[in-house]
């Protein structure tokens, strides 16, 4: 079992998590696969769960982070919008800054864990 600990950053809009580690990973997976369902499979979650996470992100931001196209004879798909790429890059940068800013405290905190 991996016992490394890491701080997790979540950006709340009211009671909703606009973006956090799981949603950022989902955005990465959608960008890689071009599909919400393929991203969900890759992450071991249901399509419905992934769709709900995407829907929450899209509602929390001024412009959608993911655009999906309906299936059909050619199949559907999804893509990360420019806004989505920007949000993802900013979130990843914030994660790195947050982890660096508490690195000393995290080392000390780790001493308290089983």
C-alpha positions, 0 to 999 in steps of 0.5 A: 500500500502506498502511504504517501500523503498529499494535500488535495485542493478543491474549488467550491462554488457554494456547496458544489465542488467546481473542480477538484482532483477527481474532476481534473483527472476526468478532464485529463481523461476526456482530453485523452480519450475524446469521450466521456464514456471512455474516460469513465471506463478508464477511471473505473466509474460509471458513465452516469457518474462521469456525466454528472461530474462534467455537468457540475463543472459546466454549470459552475463555470461561465463557459462549458469545460467539456462539449459533448456530441450525441451518438449516432451512426458515427458515434458521439464524442466529447472534447475539452473546450479552450475554457476547459484547458485553461481551467485545467492548467490553472488548477494543476498550477495551483495544486503544485503551488499549494503542495509546495507551500505546505511541504514542511508541514506535510513532512511533520504531519506525516510523522503523526500518521499510522 
